[in-house]
Amino acid sequence: MGGAQTKPPQEFLREMESEVVPEDSAFWQEMLSSFAQCGDIFEQMSFVEFRRISPTNLLAFVKKLLHFLRLSLRNSKEMDNVPQVLSCVHVLTRIMSVVLEVSPETSPHSLFWVQQAEGESTTPLAQELLYTLVELLFAPAFTIPASAQPTARVPDEGALRYNEALLWEAGVLSTKRRTSTRAMDQARLALVQCLLVFLSSVLFVPSDQLASYADPWAALLSSPACPHRVELIASLLNTIFSYEPNWRMPYSAVIFSDARGDLVAASAKLLIVLLDARPVTPDTPTLSQLLLAVRAPADLEFLFQGFVRLLGNPVAYASTYLPASAHVITCEQELLVLLWKLIGANAAFRDHLLEEDRPCQLMHPLLYFLNLGLADPQRHSGLVHLGTYVLLYLSGFRSFGVALNEPCTRKIPRGPNIVGTYADQLVMTIHHILLKYARSSIALSSTLLTILVNISPYIKSLGKVASSGLVDLFAAFAKPRFLYRHASHPEFLTLLIETFNNIIQYQYEGNPHLVYNLVLRARIFKELASSSVEGLPAAPAGPVTAPIAAPAMTPTPTPTPSATPAPAEAKAEVAVAVAVEDEDTEEVECEEAAGEVAAEEDMPGEPVTEPEHAPPSESDDEGLPAPTAAPEPEPREQAERGPASVAEATPATESAPAAETAAAPEPEPEPEECYHGR
């Protein structure tokens, strides 16, 4: 591809618009040399110029690029033409962005799946392209050190077959440290970005066909015939979780570019796409199943520490005293998706994450992302949903709920300014999100309330602020203007009542602040229990749209709700017409409803008085006792009798402290792990 430049690449592309260029013409060699000398192709060449090329010439151009890449791969030991190879990869990336566009008239996309005769074998051009790019990802002197000597490794029966010398970094499946240069990172980045373009055909599929669409390019990469597919998954994992963004001096990111950071972000995107790839046949193992092979304690700790370090980077950036002095990553959403997929696909990693104090190490960045999305929903609303789904899955396990009783010693940026446990921080964060999203996002609100239900049996001591926030939230949701506005709003009260019942039943002695607030607001429960919908017009005919359920992350079947509807739900169905007719006059925010309830109850401005006797000290046991006598009550049965059961646990006089009027129930066994998938 050497030689002097004869004319700019734009002139070659204009010649390919009309006349058909023979494949054996010297035109192609001159054009490849011109592209290698033009510099940054993405800045100098636009999509419009490539769209004008005829499909026949475009296919011939791709074949010439493939031929040059395969020749370079055969001579990879010398690899003295790295700039030319990178130029070909960049041109191929730009071309495939045009090829994958679906055009009803003329689309060259189908030409890539026609079998091309080469000697005795017939292979589609698409397969040749993808597998050549994958082999370039592990080419010596290009993407791995030239001194790397691939050694044949024959593992035990049933284990993964891979070549340890081809891995990019140490970590999963390898402990040997490797040296990577900036040129290697740039070559890896170019190839990873090119593969991402190949796997982006789903972006051009109509929305009504997405459910049945199977990406043929992704199927090729997930096929067992794909070379180095185990090395590819392990290299991507090691590149992502071995990245250390804060090793430089302050403000170094302003002076130097971070090629490794760009590679980490692109690797995270490619790994997510590969894990979502559907197999060619149902019996073919998917790439996500390869994650099950990561079971060694050292590998699990490597992944966990990588999550803590990378997810904690934005928190450290927001907490520093020197503004913009640290380098901040830009792939926090991709990391949350990977965390969600790993805890759902790899039970060993999930169990490792839930041991000791590891859940608290992840709670700090998760709470920060939730509060960040609350402060700027236009830019970070995705962080709220991703963090909510991760917390929903983890809240179904007992060890996670027990770990939330640890004190939160570090301040969470943008978080609630309170002192307490991680349970207090989580409750107040959910409280703030619900006051903002309760009306606009039914699915998100229902998921957050389900998290409260799941962790409520394990909260040993809820603080004053969190206890008052829970009851204020119930008072806001119990207002008729909010309760009858949507058919799903009564379910919010059902979940909150279930939360109160779980805390009273299993952690009564350690939660005097919550019991006192319930006694102080007993009138809300009495009015809700005695409320009537007589005289209201009937609801209009037609089905009511149900909230979207959160994706389930466990193979265990989700518990189904009781067949008998809650009383509040029946009232809501009758009152839908009134809420629709009076929407203009009854418009009210959840914050206003909470303020009205506080005014009606004549709550003092000072903190509530303590009970006469001090709350019982927390037990020194590491965890709560396992159930031995009584089984766990059905969640929906508790919800249906919620107002009555709370009233039974509170005296008739509202002014008496809870410690004097409410008798402590008999100790009951700890509930089993519960998971309410929504």
Order of alpha helices (4+ residues) and beta strands (2+ residues): alpha-alpha-alpha-alpha-alpha-alpha-beta-beta-alpha-alpha-alpha-alpha-alpha-alpha-alpha-alpha-alpha-alpha-alpha-alpha-alpha-alpha-alpha-alpha-alpha-alpha-alpha-alpha-alpha-alpha-alpha-alpha-alpha
